[in-house]
Amino acid sequence: MQRKVSLGAATVANLVAQANNTVPATLTQAEMSQILAYPDLILYPYDPTQAVEVVASQLKVTVTLVNGVATTTTTTVAGYWANANAVTAKATPTCGQQVTIDPNIVSALTAGVSTSGTYNYYVIQGTVLLPGQPSYNQYGSLYGSAAQITLHDSELMIPRNSDTGITGPSPDGC
């Protein structure tokens, strides 16, 4: 199931990052709703009594470069879209919230820029959470029962057709 959660997060990030392959990068509310529903299909046959939480976040990465070298980096949540189940603090971000991303991603974003200045980049983060009770095989009862767990993963993608982020339906909470 963890592999399916990871695949769901990557699918959400990838589809939002494609933004309909249009310039400027736009999505309609119907398209965003469909994208946020795909993890339900990927996770089938998960326990339907458990609510899958799905969030697509747009992160703004502001990088100050001096002679092509990043001296400061700030990454904030510029917007997010969530399915109706995304209610936990872990799934739902706060607009303007600072987040940490891997420095290698910043290096990839700024590769080839040799001038000094402050630059803005955008990345899309797909997040999927699946709460559930672990299932057991015939040996499970030997060790007793386990507590409920939440499987979780997030994936980052760079928008394909926009240097200024994704436009479309108003982001939730922003």
C-alpha positions as CSV (number, residue, x, y, z in Angstrom):
1,M,0.0,0.0,0.0
2,Q,2.9,2.4,0.7
3,R,4.0,2.0,-2.9
4,K,0.5,2.9,-4.1
5,V,0.5,5.9,-1.8
6,S,3.8,7.0,-3.4
7,L,2.5,6.5,-6.9
8,G,-0.7,8.5,-6.0
9,A,1.4,11.4,-4.8
10,A,3.6,11.3,-7.9
11,T,0.6,11.1,-10.2
12,V,-1.0,14.2,-8.6
13,A,2.2,16.2,-8.8
14,N,2.9,15.1,-12.3
15,L,-0.6,15.9,-13.7
16,V,-0.8,19.3,-12.0
17,A,2.7,20.1,-13.2
18,Q,1.6,19.3,-16.8
19,A,-1.3,21.8,-16.4
20,N,-3.0,20.6,-19.5
21,N,0.1,21.2,-21.6
22,T,-1.1,24.7,-22.3
23,V,0.7,28.1,-22.2
24,P,0.0,29.7,-19.9
25,A,-0.3,26.7,-17.6
26,T,-4.0,26.5,-16.5
27,L,-6.3,24.0,-15.0
28,T,-10.1,24.2,-14.6
29,Q,-11.9,23.3,-11.5
30,A,-13.2,20.1,-13.1
31,E,-9.7,19.1,-14.1
32,M,-8.3,19.7,-10.6
33,S,-11.1,17.7,-9.0
34,Q,-10.4,14.8,-11.4
35,I,-6.7,14.9,-10.6
36,L,-7.4,14.9,-6.8
37,A,-9.6,11.9,-7.3
38,Y,-7.0,9.7,-9.1
39,P,-5.3,8.4,-5.9
40,D,-8.6,6.7,-5.0
41,L,-8.3,4.7,-8.2
42,I,-4.6,4.0,-7.7
43,L,-5.1,2.9,-4.1
44,Y,-8.0,0.5,-4.9
45,P,-8.8,-1.8,-3.1
46,Y,-7.9,0.1,0.1
47,D,-10.4,0.0,3.0
48,P,-13.2,2.3,1.8
49,T,-14.0,3.4,5.3
50,Q,-10.7,5.2,5.5
51,A,-10.6,8.7,4.0
52,V,-7.7,9.2,1.5
53,E,-6.3,12.8,1.9
54,V,-5.0,14.3,-1.3
55,V,-3.3,17.8,-1.6
56,A,-1.6,19.4,-4.6
57,S,0.5,22.4,-3.4
58,Q,2.2,25.1,-5.4
59,L,5.5,26.1,-3.7
60,K,7.3,29.3,-4.6
61,V,11.0,29.0,-4.3
62,T,12.8,32.4,-4.0
63,V,16.5,32.1,-4.6
64,T,19.1,34.9,-4.2
65,L,22.2,34.2,-6.4
66,V,25.6,35.9,-6.2
67,N,27.6,35.1,-9.3
68,G,25.4,32.1,-9.9
69,V,25.7,30.7,-6.4
70,A,22.7,30.5,-4.2
71,T,23.2,32.5,-1.0
72,T,19.6,32.4,0.4
73,T,16.6,30.3,-0.4
74,T,13.1,30.6,0.9
75,T,10.3,28.2,-0.1
76,T,6.7,29.1,0.8
77,V,3.3,27.6,0.0
78,A,1.8,29.8,-2.7
79,G,-1.4,27.9,-3.0
80,Y,-2.9,24.4,-2.6
81,W,-5.9,22.4,-3.8
82,A,-7.2,19.6,-1.6
83,N,-9.9,16.9,-1.8
84,A,-12.7,17.0,0.8
85,N,-10.9,14.5,3.1
86,A,-7.7,16.5,3.5
87,V,-8.2,17.9,7.0
88,T,-5.2,16.9,9.0
89,A,-2.4,19.3,9.7
90,K,0.0,17.0,7.9
91,A,-2.0,17.0,4.7
92,T,-3.2,20.6,4.5
93,P,-0.6,23.4,4.4
94,T,-1.0,27.0,5.3
95,C,-0.6,29.6,2.7
96,G,2.6,31.5,3.1
97,Q,4.0,28.7,5.3
98,Q,7.7,28.2,4.9
99,V,8.7,24.7,3.9
100,T,12.1,23.0,3.4
101,I,13.1,21.4,0.1
102,D,16.2,19.5,-0.8
103,P,19.1,21.8,-1.8
104,N,19.7,19.6,-4.8
105,I,16.3,20.8,-6.2
106,V,17.4,24.4,-5.8
107,S,20.6,23.6,-7.6
108,A,18.6,22.0,-10.4
109,L,16.3,25.0,-10.7
110,T,19.2,27.5,-10.9
111,A,21.5,25.4,-13.1
112,G,22.9,27.6,-15.9
113,V,22.1,30.9,-14.1
114,S,25.4,32.7,-13.7
115,T,24.2,36.2,-12.9
116,S,23.4,37.7,-9.5
117,G,19.9,38.5,-8.5
118,T,16.7,37.2,-6.9
119,Y,14.8,34.7,-8.9
120,N,11.4,33.0,-8.3
121,Y,10.7,29.4,-9.3
122,Y,7.7,27.2,-8.7
123,V,7.4,23.5,-7.9
124,I,4.3,21.4,-7.5
125,Q,4.0,19.0,-4.5
126,G,1.6,16.1,-4.5
127,T,0.7,14.7,-1.1
128,V,-1.3,11.6,-0.3
129,L,-2.2,10.2,3.2
130,L,-4.0,6.9,3.8
131,P,-5.0,6.1,7.3
132,G,-5.7,2.5,8.1
133,Q,-5.4,-0.6,10.2
134,P,-2.6,-3.0,9.2
135,S,-3.9,-6.3,7.8
136,Y,-2.4,-9.6,9.0
137,N,-1.7,-12.9,7.5
138,Q,-2.2,-16.2,9.5
139,Y,0.8,-15.2,11.8
140,G,-0.6,-11.8,12.8
141,S,-2.5,-13.0,15.8
142,L,0.7,-14.5,17.2
143,Y,2.1,-11.0,17.9
144,G,-1.1,-9.2,18.9
145,S,-2.8,-6.3,17.2
146,A,-1.1,-3.1,15.9
147,A,-2.2,0.5,16.2
148,Q,-3.7,2.4,13.3
149,I,-1.1,3.9,11.0
150,T,-1.1,6.5,8.3
151,L,0.8,5.9,5.1
152,H,2.1,9.2,3.7
153,D,4.2,10.4,0.8
154,S,4.9,13.6,-1.1
155,E,6.5,14.2,-4.5
156,L,7.8,17.3,-6.2
157,M,7.5,18.2,-9.9
158,I,8.5,21.3,-11.9
159,P,5.7,22.9,-13.9
160,R,6.2,22.0,-17.6
161,N,4.8,25.1,-19.2
162,S,5.2,28.0,-16.8
163,D,7.9,29.8,-14.9
164,T,5.2,31.7,-13.0
165,G,3.2,28.7,-11.5
166,I,-0.1,27.1,-12.3
167,T,-3.2,29.2,-12.8
168,G,-6.8,28.0,-12.8
169,P,-9.2,27.3,-9.9
170,S,-8.6,29.5,-6.9
171,P,-6.3,27.6,-4.5
172,D,-7.9,26.5,-1.3
173,G,-7.2,28.6,1.8
174,C,-5.2,31.3,-0.1
